[in-house]
Amino acid sequence: MNITESQKHAISEKLNRAIEAEHIMLTEAARNLGTSSNYLSMIRYPKQWPRCAKSGWEAVYQWANSGQKIREYSTAHGR
């Protein structure tokens, strides 16, 4: 799966808004999304995007398209 730059911007914005709205720490968000907190940190800041592994982007992409809150996502997907 290739994620475009515009999709990356949308994913990053959605992740930032969700973390703020749910008052959730990166470690908990990462656990719920099934990825590393380092990847989430990279996704939040565009200058870090080239360093983020494809698996990190794919995990957050799946969540972003699910329409669920971060905390709900882990329950629905067995994480």
N, C-alpha and C positions, 0 to 999 in steps of 0.2 A: 504494500500500500504506500503510495506517495502522497504525502500531505503537503499541500501548497502553502506558500507564504501567507496568503489571506486566511486559510484555514488555521494556520498556526497563530495568527493574531487573534482570531475568534476564540480559539481554545484557550489561549493565555488569558484573555480578558475574562472568559467564563470562569476559569480556575481561580483567578484573583478575586472575582466577585463572590464566588461560592465560599472560599476560605474565609473571607471577611464576614459574609452573612451568617455562616454557620459557626463562627468563632471556633475554628478548628486549627490545630497545630499541623504543620507539614508532615510530621511523622505519622499522626493519626490519619490524615488524608491519604498519604502514600499507602499505608496499610489497607485502607478501605478500597483504594483503586488498584491495588495489586502491583505496585511499582515502588521504586526507590524515592526517598525524600530528596535525594540529590537531583534526581531527574525533575521532580516537581519544582524545585528551586530554579533549575535551569529554564524550565518552560515559562516560569513567571517573568523572566527578564530576557527580552529579545537578543541582547548581545551574547547571551549564553546558549542560544538555540543550536548553533553548530556543534556544541559539545555534548548535546543530549542524544542518547542512543535512540534508535528507531523504536525499540520496545517501549521506552518511556512515552514517546509521542503516541504510539498506538494504544497504550493503556488509557491515557487521558482522552484520546479521541473517542474511544468506545464509551467512556463515561459521559463526555460532553454531548454525545448523540443519544444518550439514554433518556434524558429528560428528568433524571433523578438527582436528588441531593447526594452529596458525597457520602454521608452516613447511611443513606438508604441503599446506595449502590452495593456496598459490601454484603448486605443481607440478601439482596436479590441475586447476587452472583456468587454466593458461597465463599466469600473471603473473610 
